């Protein structure tokens, strides 16, 4: 009798343990209600279908639920403009690529109106025509070990300079320009608070791989940029930490704090720390493939300015290295003065 009781107790314990383990397994396989897989909203991830509408639907659903994680599993997601919202974590997993659509698909949002005088070039004046963008948001998170490949992004669309009046900022525009759908930035954030960009890689990022303007409490950490113009521009931002980043930008600036008039007024860039970063001016793509081929006239620098209308305050650059000779450059351009090279 005692032996039977012991066997019965053992079977019951093992059954309970099995049920418990099954529950743990099911919990791991079933994300909570604040987890939004873009595949569930119609994204194909095949590099052929335009997936930005599905990604934006997932972001809309997450925002309607009060926030959450929008998840991109492995795959290639051909995309036009992706619209960030508050309290959203865009998670680009290992093996996932957001691929910028070619311009002929008209997949990027139209440029928004730019009021005022453009003392800075058109790349700083328009944000909505970006691959990933957000404006007036709180709690914005972009992370993961995946890739943003700018693909069809333009690096120097001169029409934007004409539209904002940069080419003749001393006189008003005599011509009215309609908005255009020319995508030219990988990530653009304007007037956002509590922003984290971590672990992602951006290749061929357009005019700016990352442009942040008027943002507060910003962290960019362990990000790799291998791009064909500016790496990251930190414009009119406060309370910013850039750490452990690798930036290769052979024909323009790598990490570039600025204080433009893009917000309609001069605004200081302050409380900035750049630490433990590497910048280089090697051939585009050779940071990622590890060959680090020297580029003729390679730039890839840390530079304050050119545009510095609002000035800089409480800025620290520490323990950074460069693969080009003259990395530290400080340029000042006061609003209304003659233009200098960028």
C-alpha positions in Angstrom: 0.0 0.0 0.0 2.8 2.4 0.9 4.5 1.6 -2.4 1.3 2.3 -4.3 1.0 5.7 -2.6 4.6 6.6 -3.4 4.1 5.7 -7.1 0.9 7.7 -7.3 2.5 10.7 -5.7 5.5 10.5 -8.0 3.2 10.3 -11.1 1.2 13.3 -9.9 4.3 15.3 -9.3 5.7 14.5 -12.8 2.4 15.4 -14.4 2.3 18.7 -12.6 5.9 19.4 -13.6 5.1 18.5 -17.3 2.1 20.8 -17.2 4.2 23.6 -15.7 6.9 23.2 -18.4 4.3 23.2 -21.1 3.0 26.4 -19.7 6.4 28.0 -19.7 7.0 26.9 -23.3 3.6 28.2 -24.5 4.3 31.5 -22.7 7.6 31.8 -24.5 5.9 31.1 -27.9 3.0 33.5 -27.2 4.1 37.2 -26.8 2.0 39.4 -24.7 -0.6 41.7 -26.1 1.9 44.6 -26.5 4.0 42.7 -29.0 3.2 43.3 -32.6 4.8 41.1 -35.3 4.7 42.9 -38.7 4.1 39.6 -40.4 0.7 39.5 -38.7 -0.2 42.7 -40.5 0.7 41.5 -44.0 4.4 42.2 -44.3 6.1 39.7 -46.6 9.7 40.3 -45.8 10.7 39.1 -49.3 12.4 42.3 -50.5 9.8 42.5 -53.3 6.5 43.6 -51.7 6.3 47.1 -50.4 6.1 46.4 -46.6 6.0 49.9 -45.1 2.1 50.0 -45.2 2.0 46.8 -43.1 4.7 48.1 -40.7 2.8 51.3 -40.2 -0.4 49.3 -39.5 1.5 47.4 -36.8 2.7 50.7 -35.3 -0.8 52.1 -35.4 -2.1 49.0 -33.6 0.6 49.3 -31.0 -0.1 53.0 -30.4 -3.8 52.3 -30.1 -3.0 49.7 -27.4 -1.1 52.4 -25.4 2.3 51.4 -26.8 4.4 48.3 -27.3 7.0 46.5 -29.4 6.7 46.4 -33.2 8.8 43.4 -34.2 10.5 42.7 -37.5 11.7 39.1 -37.7 14.4 38.0 -40.1 13.6 39.0 -43.7 14.0 41.9 -46.1 11.3 44.6 -45.8 11.2 46.9 -48.8 9.9 50.1 -47.4 9.0 53.7 -48.0 8.3 56.0 -45.0 7.8 54.3 -41.7 5.9 56.5 -39.2 7.1 56.3 -35.6 4.7 57.1 -32.7 5.0 57.7 -29.0 5.7 54.7 -26.7 6.8 52.5 -29.6 9.8 50.2 -29.6 10.8 49.3 -33.2 12.7 46.1 -32.8 14.7 45.0 -35.9 15.9 41.5 -35.1 19.0 39.8 -36.3 18.6 38.8 -40.0 16.0 41.5 -40.6 16.7 44.4 -43.1 14.6 47.5 -43.7 15.4 48.2 -47.3 14.8 51.7 -48.7 12.5 51.7 -51.7 13.7 53.0 -55.1 12.5 56.6 -55.7 10.3 55.6 -58.7 7.9 53.8 -56.3 6.9 57.2 -54.7 6.9 55.4 -51.4 8.4 58.2 -49.3 6.1 60.8 -47.7 5.9 64.3 -49.1 8.1 67.0 -47.8 6.3 69.2 -45.2 6.2 73.0 -45.4 9.3 74.8 -44.2 8.6 78.2 -42.6 11.2 80.8 -42.2 14.6 81.4 -43.7 16.8 78.4 -44.6 20.3 79.2 -43.2 20.8 75.4 -43.4 20.6 73.1 -46.4 17.5 71.3 -47.5 18.5 68.1 -45.8 18.0 69.8 -42.4 14.6 71.5 -43.4 12.5 68.4 -44.2 11.9 65.3 -42.1 8.8 63.5 -43.4 10.5 62.3 -46.6 12.7 59.9 -44.6 12.8 56.1 -44.4 12.0 56.1 -40.6 10.7 59.4 -39.0 9.0 60.8 -36.1 8.0 64.3 -34.8 6.8 65.6 -31.5 7.0 62.1 -29.9 7.8 60.8 -26.4 9.4 57.5 -25.6 10.9 56.4 -29.0 13.0 53.3 -29.1 14.8 51.7 -32.1 16.9 48.7 -31.4 17.9 45.2 -32.5 20.8 43.5 -34.3 19.3 44.0 -37.7 20.1 46.3 -40.6 18.7 49.5 -42.2 19.9 49.6 -45.8 19.1 53.0 -47.3 18.8 51.4 -50.8 17.2 54.0 -53.0 17.7 57.0 -50.7 19.2 60.1 -52.3 22.3 61.6 -50.7 22.2 65.1 -52.3 18.9 66.1 -53.9 19.5 69.8 -54.9 15.8 70.4 -55.4 15.4 70.5 -51.5 17.9 73.4 -51.3 15.9 75.3 -53.9 12.6 74.6 -52.2 13.6 75.9 -48.8 15.5 78.8 -50.2 19.0 77.8 -49.0 20.7 78.6 -52.3 19.6 82.3 -51.9 18.7 82.7 -48.2 19.2 86.5 -48.3 16.2 86.9 -50.6 12.8 85.2 -50.4 11.8 82.5 -52.8 10.2 84.0 -55.9 8.8 80.6 -56.9 6.4 78.3 -55.1 7.4 74.7 -55.1 5.1 71.7 -54.6 6.1 69.1 -52.1 8.2 66.2 -53.4 8.6 62.6 -52.4 12.4 62.3 -52.5 13.6 60.1 -49.7 17.0 61.2 -48.4 17.4 60.1 -44.7 17.4 56.8 -42.9 16.2 58.0 -39.5 14.9 61.5 -38.9 13.6 62.6 -35.5 12.3 66.1 -34.7 11.3 67.5 -31.3 11.2 64.1 -29.6 11.9 63.3 -25.9 13.3 60.1 -24.3 14.8 58.5 -27.4 17.0 55.4 -27.5 18.7 54.1 -30.7 20.8 51.0 -29.9 22.6 48.1 -31.6 21.3 48.6 -35.1 23.5 48.9 -38.3 22.8 51.4 -41.1 24.3 51.0 -44.5 24.1 53.6 -47.4 22.1 55.9 -45.3 21.4 58.8 -47.7 22.1 62.4 -46.8 22.0 61.5 -43.1 22.0 58.0 -41.6 20.6 59.6 -38.4 19.4 63.1 -38.1 18.0 64.3 -34.7 16.8 67.8 -34.3 15.5 69.5 -31.2 15.4 66.3 -29.2 15.9 65.9 -25.5 17.2 63.0 -23.4 18.7 61.1 -26.4 20.9 58.0 -26.2 22.6 56.5 -29.2 24.6 53.4 -28.2 26.5 50.6 -30.0 25.3 51.7 -33.4 27.3 51.0 -36.6 27.0 53.4 -39.5 28.7 52.7 -42.9 27.3 55.3 -45.2 27.8 57.6 -48.2 27.3 61.0 -46.6 26.8 62.1 -42.9 26.7 59.5 -40.3 24.8 61.2 -37.5 23.9 64.8 -37.0 22.9 66.0 -33.5 21.2 69.3 -34.1 19.8 71.6 -31.4 19.6 68.7 -29.0 19.9 68.6 -25.2 21.0 65.9 -22.8 22.5 63.6 -25.4 24.9 60.6 -24.9 26.5 59.0 -27.9 28.6 55.9 -26.9 30.4 52.9 -28.3 29.5 53.7 -31.9 31.4 53.0 -35.2 30.9 55.5 -38.0 32.4 55.3 -41.5 31.5 58.2 -43.7 34.2 58.7 -46.4 32.8 61.8 -48.1 31.3 63.8 -45.2 31.1 64.1 -41.4 30.9 61.0 -39.1 29.5 62.4 -35.9 28.4 66.0 -36.3 26.9 68.2 -33.5 25.2 71.3 -35.0 22.9 74.1 -33.9 21.1 75.3 -37.0 17.9 77.4 -37.5 16.0 74.4 -38.7 13.4 75.0 -35.9 12.8 78.5 -37.0 15.2 80.1 -34.5 18.8 79.6 -33.3 18.9 76.9 -30.6 21.9 75.8 -28.5 23.1 72.2 -28.5 24.0 71.4 -24.9 24.8 68.7 -22.4 26.4 66.4 -25.0 28.7 63.5 -24.3 30.4 61.6 -27.1 32.5 58.7 -25.7 34.2 55.5 -26.8 33.4 56.0 -30.5 35.4 55.2 -33.7 35.1 57.3 -36.9 36.7 56.6 -40.2 36.8 57.8 -43.9 37.2 54.5 -45.6 35.4 53.3 -48.8 31.7 52.8 -48.1 30.9 49.2 -47.1 34.4 48.3 -46.0 33.7 48.9 -42.4 31.0 46.3 -42.5 33.1 43.8 -44.5 36.1 44.4 -42.4 38.5 45.4 -45.2 38.6 49.1 -44.2 39.9 50.2 -47.6 41.2 53.8 -47.6 39.2 56.3 -49.6 40.9 59.1 -51.5 40.3 62.3 -49.6 38.3 60.4 -46.9 36.6 62.6 -44.3 34.9 60.6 -41.6 35.4 63.1 -38.8 33.9 64.4 -35.6 33.0 68.0 -36.3 31.1 70.8 -34.5 29.3 72.8 -37.2 29.3 73.9 -40.0 26.0 75.4 -39.0 26.4 76.7 -35.4 23.9 79.6 -35.2 22.8 78.6 -31.7 26.2 77.6 -30.3 27.3 74.8 -28.1 27.4 74.4 -24.3 28.7 71.7 -21.9 30.0 69.3 -24.6 32.5 66.5 -23.9 34.3 64.3 -26.5 36.4 61.5 -24.8 38.2 58.4 -25.8 37.4 58.5 -29.5 39.6 57.3 -32.3 39.8 58.1 -36.0 41.1 56.4 -39.2 41.7 59.8 -40.8 44.4 62.3 -40.0 42.6 65.6 -39.1 39.5 64.5 -37.3 38.8 67.4 -34.9 37.3 70.3 -36.6 35.3 73.2 -35.3 33.5 75.5 -37.7 31.2 78.4 -36.9 28.7 79.8 -39.2 26.5 82.6 -37.8 23.1 83.0 -39.4 23.3 85.5 -42.3 27.0 85.1 -42.9 28.5 83.8 -46.1 28.4 80.0 -46.5 31.3 77.8 -45.8 31.9 74.2 -47.0 29.9 71.5 -45.2 
